Amino acid sequence: MGKPETASYEVVSVDEETKSVVTKLTGPDGEEEEGTAILDGDKMSLINGGITLPVVRISEKLFKQLFPE
């Protein structure tokens, strides 16, 4: 895994009809990037730069196994 970095995000807009949230991410170097998340029940898709990444929901137990502290 890579080195952790700190970033901040701002919610730019929320559209309840399309179930989407647009956020602006500001990286540690000050570079800004916008992205969209579409939430539909247990399904989520992240969209950025024309690329869509479906995200699969996992349990807290599995998350802790994959990313131990």
Buried (B, 14 or more C-beta within 10 A) or exposed (E): EEEEEEEEEEEEEEEEEEBBBBBEBBEEEEEEEBBBBBEEEEEBBBBBEEEEEEEEEEEEEEEEEEEEE
